[in-house]
Amino acid sequence: MEDVGQEALRALKHYHYWAASVGLLKLQNHLHRDHLIAADQVLSQLRASQQLESDVLFTMSILEIDLRLRRCDYSTAMELLENLAIRMDNGETDVLQRVKIMSLKAQIYDRSGIAQKGFSVALRAASLAHKAKILPALWEAIGAISRILISMREFEAAVRLMESIMPQVLECENCNLAAQSFSHLADALMGLAGEANAESLQRKERLTKALEQIDRSFDEFSRIEDVRGQCEMMAKRATIMHLNGDPVLANDCAAKYLDIKKAAKELN
């Protein structure tokens, strides 16, 4: 973005759009690196900008909601999302934006501990994305449905659902979508392992598969430098190591967790 030629930015409209896009990228990078104070500052600068295009305003709103979620401020995140939905209803909204709003609403319910409340909205999001043939949005909505199934302890159904879409998810070449999808699959496999008899071969196989998905999720989070995502995967890995009776490897995961946090603070 910084290499865009000055000739292309002579028009004021083009310059404003370029400046806003650079600001959005900086905001996203700060969120991924868990630099929330810096993200707040960039967000304030973007709000002060003039003549922002509708797609820029939408992306900015989504990132602001992400900021609230990373601070575990779920009520404010939901309030911002509801306000965004009202603004979208009053203007022209494309299908992708509508699906994004619905999927995000289901995700907020999930993080708030009331995932089942988002079941109908997640189904609507999946149906709308399917009709419009917007595949990345469809996979995101299906991921939200899998989270609800996990909350209902329907682990096998969640595993089947996520395994059926993983090849298509990888074709999208969207690191964040892939990371979240691998994480959902890992959680479902860990749930299945919990239902198996202790010390059984089936339990060990499911935990091993869950570890594979956690590692793949960690790799995807690492590509976009998402510190919180990497730490979550390390925490899950440590949990499985404890379950497998391997405290040494569990402590290694805990040490790596701290190293990731320390490295992120040093970059701040």
C-alpha positions in Angstrom: 0.0 0.0 0.0 2.9 2.4 0.8 4.3 1.9 -2.8 1.2 3.3 -4.6 2.4 5.9 -7.0 1.6 9.6 -6.4 0.0 9.8 -9.8 -2.7 7.5 -8.7 -3.4 9.6 -5.6 -3.7 13.0 -7.2 -7.5 12.8 -7.1 -8.7 13.7 -3.6 -11.2 10.8 -3.5 -8.5 8.3 -4.4 -6.2 9.7 -1.7 -8.9 9.5 1.0 -9.7 5.9 0.1 -5.9 5.0 0.1 -5.3 6.6 3.5 -8.4 4.9 5.0 -7.3 1.5 3.6 -3.8 2.0 5.1 -5.4 2.9 8.4 -7.6 -0.3 8.3 -4.5 -2.4 7.7 -2.7 -0.8 10.6 -5.8 -1.4 12.8 -6.0 -5.0 11.9 -2.3 -5.6 12.5 -2.5 -4.0 15.9 -5.5 -6.2 16.8 -3.6 -9.4 15.6 -0.6 -8.4 17.7 -2.8 -7.7 20.7 -1.7 -4.0 20.8 -5.2 -2.9 21.9 -4.2 0.6 23.0 -2.5 1.3 19.7 -5.6 -0.1 17.9 -7.8 2.4 19.9 -5.6 5.2 18.6 -5.8 4.2 15.0 -9.5 3.7 15.3 -9.9 7.3 16.7 -7.9 8.6 13.7 -10.1 6.7 11.3 -13.3 8.0 12.9 -12.0 11.6 12.4 -11.4 11.0 8.7 -13.8 12.5 6.2 -15.5 11.2 3.1 -15.1 7.5 4.0 -16.7 5.0 1.5 -19.4 2.7 2.7 -17.2 -0.4 2.5 -14.5 1.3 4.5 -17.0 2.3 7.2 -18.3 -1.3 7.3 -14.8 -2.8 7.7 -14.0 -0.2 10.4 -17.1 -1.2 12.3 -16.3 -4.9 12.1 -12.8 -4.2 13.4 -14.1 -2.1 16.2 -16.4 -5.0 17.2 -13.3 -7.3 17.1 -11.5 -4.9 19.4 -14.4 -5.1 21.9 -14.4 -8.9 21.7 -10.7 -9.1 22.4 -11.4 -7.0 25.5 -14.2 -9.5 26.4 -16.7 -6.5 26.3 -19.4 -8.6 24.8 -22.3 -6.3 25.6 -20.7 -3.4 23.9 -19.7 -5.6 20.9 -23.3 -6.7 20.5 -24.6 -3.1 20.8 -22.2 -2.0 18.1 -23.3 -4.9 15.9 -27.0 -4.1 16.4 -26.3 -0.4 15.5 -24.4 -1.6 12.4 -27.3 -3.8 11.4 -29.7 -0.9 11.7 -27.5 1.3 9.6 -27.2 -1.4 7.0 -31.0 -1.9 6.9 -31.5 1.8 6.3 -29.1 1.9 3.3 -27.9 -0.4 0.5 -26.4 -3.6 2.0 -24.8 -6.3 -0.1 -25.3 -10.0 0.7 -21.8 -10.5 2.0 -22.2 -7.7 4.6 -25.5 -9.2 5.8 -24.1 -12.6 6.2 -21.0 -11.2 8.0 -23.3 -9.4 10.5 -25.3 -12.6 11.2 -22.3 -14.8 11.6 -20.6 -12.3 13.9 -23.8 -12.2 16.0 -23.7 -15.9 16.4 -20.0 -15.7 17.4 -20.7 -13.1 20.0 -23.4 -15.3 21.5 -20.9 -18.2 21.5 -18.2 -16.2 23.3 -20.8 -14.9 25.8 -21.5 -18.5 26.8 -25.0 -18.6 25.2 -24.1 -20.2 21.9 -27.4 -21.9 21.4 -29.2 -18.5 21.3 -27.4 -17.8 17.9 -28.5 -21.1 16.3 -31.3 -19.6 14.1 -29.2 -16.6 13.0 -26.3 -18.8 12.1 -28.6 -21.0 10.0 -30.0 -17.9 8.2 -26.5 -16.7 7.5 -25.5 -20.1 6.0 -28.7 -20.3 3.9 -28.2 -16.7 2.6 -24.5 -17.4 1.8 -25.4 -20.6 0.0 -28.1 -19.0 -2.1 -25.7 -16.2 -3.1 -22.9 -18.7 -3.6 -20.5 -16.7 -1.4 -18.4 -19.6 -0.3 -16.0 -18.0 2.3 -19.0 -16.5 4.1 -20.8 -19.9 3.9 -17.8 -21.7 5.6 -17.7 -19.0 8.3 -21.4 -19.5 9.0 -21.0 -23.3 9.1 -18.2 -22.7 11.6 -20.6 -20.8 13.8 -23.1 -23.6 13.6 -20.4 -26.1 14.6 -19.7 -24.0 17.7 -23.3 -24.3 18.6 -23.3 -28.0 18.1 -20.3 -28.3 20.4 -22.1 -26.3 23.1 -24.9 -28.8 22.8 -22.4 -31.6 23.2 -23.2 -32.8 19.6 -19.5 -33.4 19.0 -19.8 -36.1 16.3 -22.1 -33.9 14.3 -19.7 -30.9 14.7 -16.7 -33.1 13.5 -18.6 -34.3 10.4 -19.7 -30.8 9.6 -16.2 -29.3 9.9 -14.4 -32.2 8.1 -16.8 -31.9 5.2 -15.8 -28.2 4.5 -12.1 -28.1 5.4 -10.8 -28.8 1.8 -13.0 -25.9 0.5 -11.9 -23.7 3.4 -8.3 -24.2 2.5 -9.1 -23.3 -1.2 -10.2 -19.9 0.0 -6.6 -19.1 1.1 -7.9 -17.1 4.0 -5.6 -17.7 7.0 -8.0 -16.4 9.6 -10.9 -18.5 8.3 -8.7 -21.6 8.1 -7.3 -21.0 11.6 -10.7 -20.6 13.1 -12.0 -23.7 11.3 -9.1 -25.9 12.4 -9.8 -24.6 16.0 -13.5 -25.5 15.8 -12.6 -29.0 14.5 -10.0 -29.5 17.3 -12.6 -28.5 19.9 -15.1 -31.0 18.5 -12.5 -33.8 18.5 -11.5 -33.0 22.1 -15.2 -33.2 23.0 -15.4 -36.6 21.4 -12.3 -37.8 23.2 -13.9 -36.8 26.5 -16.8 -39.1 25.8 -14.5 -42.1 25.2 -13.3 -44.3 28.1 -10.1 -43.2 29.8 -6.9 -44.9 28.5 -8.8 -46.3 25.6 -7.3 -46.4 22.1 -10.2 -44.4 20.7 -9.6 -41.6 23.2 -5.9 -41.4 22.3 -6.6 -41.4 18.6 -9.1 -38.5 18.9 -6.7 -36.5 21.1 -4.0 -37.1 18.5 -6.2 -35.8 15.7 -7.2 -32.8 17.9 -3.5 -32.0 18.3 -3.0 -32.1 14.5 -5.8 -29.6 14.0 -4.4 -27.4 16.8 -1.0 -27.3 15.2 -2.5 -26.4 11.8 -4.6 -23.7 13.4 -1.5 -22.4 15.2 0.4 -22.3 11.9 -2.4 -20.3 10.2 -2.6 -17.8 13.2 1.2 -17.4 12.9 0.9 -16.4 9.3 -1.2 -13.4 10.2 0.7 -12.8 13.5 -2.5 -13.2 15.5 -1.0 -13.4 19.0 -4.2 -14.3 20.9 -5.0 -17.1 18.4 -1.5 -18.5 18.8 -1.8 -18.4 22.6 -5.2 -20.1 22.6 -3.8 -22.9 20.5 -0.8 -23.3 22.9 -3.2 -23.4 25.9 -5.2 -26.2 24.2 -2.1 -28.1 23.4 -1.0 -27.9 27.0 -4.4 -29.2 28.1 -4.1 -32.2 25.9 -0.5 -32.9 27.1 -1.8 -32.9 30.7 -4.6 -35.3 29.7 -2.0 -37.5 28.1 0.0 -37.5 31.3 3.0 -35.7 29.8 3.7 -32.7 32.2 7.1 -32.0 30.5 5.5 -31.3 27.1 2.7 -29.4 28.9 5.3 -27.1 30.5 7.0 -26.6 27.2 3.7 -25.4 25.8 3.2 -23.1 28.7 6.7 -21.7 28.2 6.0 -21.1 24.5 2.8 -19.3 25.5 4.7 -16.9 27.6 7.3 -16.4 24.9 4.7 -15.4 22.4 3.2 -12.9 24.8 6.6 -11.5 25.6 7.5 -11.1 22.0 4.2 -9.3 21.3 4.9 -6.9 24.1 8.4 -6.1 22.8 7.0 -5.2 19.4 4.5 -2.8 21.0 
